[in-house]
Amino acid sequence: MKLWFSACIVIIGFSCFEADNMPSKKRCKMNVYAKKFRVGYENHFRRATVNTIFFDAETETKDNVINVGRIYNYQPPPHESELCKEDFGEESSENEVDLHYKSFPGAYSGSSSGGIPDLDQDEYDDQDCSIHDKIILGGSSNSAYNPNGFTDCQPSQPIECDPNYRYRTMNGTCNNLLHPLWGARNQCFRRYYQARYTESVVDSLTDGGKAFVFPTTYNDSNLHLVLSLSAVYFSMVSDSGPGQNVSCTFKREQTELNDSLVETIGARFGDFRKSVTGASLPQPRQLSLNIFQNRHRPTEDLTFMFTIYGQTVAHDISLSDFERLPDGASGNCCTQGNENDTACINIQVSADDPFYYQFGVTCLNMFRTLACTACNTNKRQQISGQTAAMDASIVYGPDDNVARELRTNDGTGWRINIAQIQYINYEEYLPNLLGQYYMSEFDLWVQRGSGGTRYNPFVEYGVWNEFSTVAFRLHSMIATDVGALNLQFRNLYSNPALLWQGHLGEILNGVCTVPSEKYDRYDVYDITDFLFQRSGSPYGSDLASLDIQRGRDHGIAPYVYYIYNCSGGDVTIQSFDDLAYNGIISQDDVALLKENYTNVQDVDLYVGLQLEYHSRGAKVGPTAACIIARQFYTLKYGDRFYFEHTGEAGSFTAAQRSSIKQTSLSRLLCDNTYISKVQLNSMLLSSQSNPQVSCNDIPRMDLSLWKES
C-alpha cells in the first residue's frame, strides 16, 4: 500500500471529522426485513421472510386488507439452497438468522417502566432507493434498476453481474448478485426509522392522488404516524410493476453511476423536527455548552491511534457530499444574504456565548447534506458517496475515474490490502470498542487459524443512517496531545505540510503513545472551540454542535426510539426518570437532560448515546454498541468478498487466510513509515502485556502464498 494507507490515517483523522410464507418448511426462511407497516391508527405486523426469495407484505386499513404482493421472484442456485441447509438448518426459525436486527434486552440493567408509547419504535425503514421503490412500485428484482444507480418507474436494462468475477467493482455494484445495487456508492442510506421532519410531505404518484399523508405537526399522540393510505393506489400494483397511469417525477438528473449529484429539492423539504410540544428543539451550541463540557478524561488503555483508525474506517464506508450555494455567492452560510438559503443550516450562537462573544461570532457555518430524491421517497433521504464495503476506497477511490488517478494498475495486490484492513478492524479495533458480549452475540470474532466464514446473500447490505450520522461519530474520544513535535490536535487541521516535511512517522508514532479520550459527554476544546481553525484565525467551529445539527439534518429519530429498539421492546422510556430507573444514564446526567430538553422524546440520539453508562467491557453504552454491532455484522456477512468467506469466487485459500491473520496495524505502520519500534498492538497503550518491540519482531504475512505458479 506504500504510504497511501498511513497518509490516509493522518489526513482523514486530522482533517475530516465531521447502513411469501412458503408452505414447505424445508425452505430456508430468513428474517430479512422485519418491517412494520403502520396505516392510520391501525397497526398490522407481519414479519417478511425469504425462502426462494419471495417478499409478501400485508397492509391493513380499517376497511381493507391490501396485499402489496409478490415483489420479486428468484430461484436460488443450488449452492445457496445448500447454504441454507448447512449453515442455518432446514427448520430454521425466523428469529435465528439475521443478526443485524438483533436486540439486547439484557444489555439494559433495569426493566420496562410501562406500556409501549405511541411510537413506531421497532419499525425498520431501510428506505434506500432500491428497496423503497420496489416496495412501492412493485418492480422486479433487477429490471427496476437503472445503471445510474437509482430506480426508475419503467423497467430498464438490468445491471449485469458476473458471478465468477473474483474482484470487487470499484463502485460497489454486484457485491450482492441478487441485489446488484446493495452497498454501491451513490445510494441512499438505510434507516431504522422513517426520517423525522416537521413538514407535511405528500407522495402523489397516482394521477395526483395522495398515496401517503403525514401530519404537519408532530406531538406525542400522532408522532410519525401515516394518517391515510390510498387503496386505489395500491390496487394498481401488480407483480410486473405499477399501473400505466403512474407518473414519476424525479427531482435530480444523473447520467452515470459515478456522476456528482445536483440538488434541486424544494425549499421546505426536510425541515427539522420540533419538540413534542411544537416548539423548536434546543439550539445545538447551547447543548454543547451545557452538556459537552471541556474536560480531559483519558482512557486507561486505548491509544489515540485507536480513535484515528476508527475515523479512517468511518470514511471508508460512508461519506456524504453537501449542498452548495448558488454560483457567485459566498461559500459561507453565515455571510449576510446567505442565511436563509435552503443549502444552509447555520448554528446560532448567542451574544453571551462564553467563548465566541469575544470575537463577535453569532453564527457557525454549516451546509445540509446532499439529498437523495430520485426514488420519490416520502421524506428527505441522504446519499452516501462511498461504497458500503470496507474496501480501502479512501486509498483506491470509490469509482474507476478516481482509481485510475491513484492506482498503478500493476497487479491485484489491493485484494490483499483490503483483507488486511478488514482483519485489523475485526481483530484489533472492534473487540476494544464493543467488548466480548457484543462481539460474541454478533459473531464478529475473527476465526482462529485458517478457519473461515460463510457469506449470507440475504443480509441487507448497506450502511445505516443512524450508524453513520450518529453512533459511529465517536468524536469525544479525540485527544488534545498527539505525542509528537509538541503539537496539539488543533495544530493539525488541514496542515499537510507536516507530511511533506517528513514528519509522518513521528506523528504516527506519537499517537501510538498517548491515550484517547473516553466516549462520554466531555470533549476537548480542540473540537468544541477550534475545529477546523484557519491559519490566522483565533477561533474555529464546534464539532459537538455540528454533530447534533447533522442528526437533525438527516431526520434521525429521537434517542428513546433506539433504546426500545435495541432492547427488543423490553425497555420503554416515557419520562426522563425512566432513564435512571433502567440504569441507562446516571441521575446527574438525567438532571442535565431535564434542564435542556422539554420532553424525553425530544432528546437527540447523539446526545443520549454519550450519556449512557458503558456496557461491560465496551467503550460505549448499550444503545451505541447495538447500532455499531449491527452495522459491522452487516458489513461482514453481507459482503461477498469479505476476506474470511469461503466458497465464493475469489475466496482466499486456507493458507492465505491464515497468513492474513499474521498482519496487524503495527505491521502496516512499520512497513509504510520510518517507525522502528511500536507496541505489538498499536491501538493499546504500552504495558507489560503489550510492550514496545522492534519492527523486526512483529509478525508479517507470507506473500509467497499468492505467487502464481
PyMOL commands that set and color helices and strands:
alter all, ss='L'
color gray80, all
select helices_A, chain A and resi 4-15+78-88+99-101+105-107+129-137+231-235+284-290+304-317+356-359+393-396+400-406+414-441+465-471+475-477+489-492+497-500+504-511+525-528+543-553+559-566+576-581+587-596+600-602+605-611+622-637+654-660+665-672+695-697+703-706
alter helices_A, ss='H'
color red, helices_A
select strands_A, chain A and resi 30-31+37-39+42-44+49-50+58-60+65-67+187-188+202-203+212-213+228-229+293-294+298-303+347-348+363-364+383-384+515-517+522-523+677-679+692-694
alter strands_A, ss='S'
color yellow, strands_A
deselect
rebuild
show_as cartoon
